[in-house]
Amino acid sequence: MSEGLAHTTVLLNEAVEALAIKPDGIYVDGTFGRGGHSALILERLGSNGRLIALDKDPAAVAAGKAWRDARFQMVHRGFAKLAEVLSELGVAKVDGATRRCEASGAGAPSSTFSRTGGLCPTVLKVDGILLDLGVSSPQLDDAARGFSFRFDAPLDMRMDTSSGMTAAQWLATVDEALLAEVIRDYGEERFAKQIARAVVAARAIEPINTTRQLVELVGKAVRTREPGQNPATRTFQAIRIYLNEELEELARVLPECVTHMQTGGRLVVISFHSLEDRIVKHFMRDMAEGDKLPRNVPIRASEVPRGRLKLVGKAVRAGEAELQANPRARSAVMRVAERSDVA
Ligand SMILES: C[S@@+](CC[C@H](N)C(=O)[O-])C[C@H]1O[C@@H](n2cnc3c(N)ncnc32)[C@H](O)[C@@H]1O
């Protein structure tokens, strides 16, 4: 089990600063992990503030459920289900609803929100959402999770161990062409076809049930080595991304974040590889541009359509000191955007 395995939070201060926490605001940590960001968010919140944390991983959820803080709520759900979670908790889409609830005497946020399932007749938007994507150190460092080629373990790789197919189950039946496509697209692996062929040949002899089996057959199929990298790195990344629907969930949640944030609310996303970062970057840029008008339409500057998001600063990377202390921060890229008042 991953108990006792720690996660060193990446861009901790930078991400929480970027959320521009209001003491009585409502925040979502969509990727709780071991709660590094959540703990600092709670430190910055006052007694009426609220933090809702989500994670797919039952081990992360168990860690969060052990926290005793009336302002905090841990939910076992993928962040693509953000809208569903907020609606179940009585937090949803009407601007200014916080104020209306308080004015109507329906109760302070603690009674209008969450635990009671929404005494408040109207619904609330949130003030900030953080997504710190990918896997946590406890997931990578717990051999039994099967995420890592460093250990010999059952080939699982599910973030949510309570549902879905393990990597071993998937590799037992996946079509060779699909496997090659996944390894090429999500692993950016040049030898994807050769690896897929090797998997199909190997499973005809015996099932591929362990990380070691996969490492060995990928090692034989990959002909050129990248310095300092295990030849199986890209294949493991690809299978993990595919099985956990990491890119699909990200693409699904981003528009939900915009819908469910108050004006001035901040969306902070930390990505760990270029496929994720591309989705975040394009989404934020497109949402910041607003509706495109046909060329040469004669309008005043004040009439130029504005987007639903405003970009906040440039992409942020970990500084030297953090990289020294935590090499896993080297691929992290943080992007921040603020909800504008455009409906
Ligand atoms: C990089 S860790 C987050 C670490 C956390 N910020 C901390 O400081 O402890 C990513 C976490 O997000 C979770 N996760 C990844 N994709 C998810 C998704 N689509 N929905 C919910 N949780 C997800 C993983 O299970 C993992 O626990």
The ligand as a Gaussian input file, in Angstrom:
#p B3LYP/6-31G(d) Opt

LIG

0 1
 C        0.542000      15.278000      -9.048000
 S       -0.591000      14.507000      -7.962000
 C       -1.233000      15.852000      -7.040000
 C       -0.411000      16.175000      -5.837000
 C       -1.009000      17.196000      -4.910000
 N       -1.138000      18.493000      -5.529000
 C       -0.178000      17.299000      -3.645000
 O        0.428000      18.333000      -3.439000
 O       -0.159000      16.343000      -2.882000
 C       -1.925000      14.133000      -8.994000
 C       -3.102000      13.481000      -8.305000
 O       -4.221000      13.701000      -9.133000
 C       -4.968000      12.532000      -9.230000
 N       -5.621000      12.587000     -10.530000
 C       -5.060000      12.538000     -11.751000
 N       -5.988000      12.640000     -12.699000
 C       -7.173000      12.798000     -12.062000
 C       -8.510000      12.978000     -12.492000
 N       -8.837000      12.986000     -13.784000
 N       -9.454000      13.141000     -11.562000
 C       -9.148000      13.118000     -10.229000
 N       -7.906000      12.917000      -9.755000
 C       -6.938000      12.766000     -10.671000
 C       -3.986000      11.404000      -9.090000
 O       -4.647000      10.260000      -8.590000
 C       -2.989000      11.995000      -8.106000
 O       -3.335000      11.658000      -6.797000

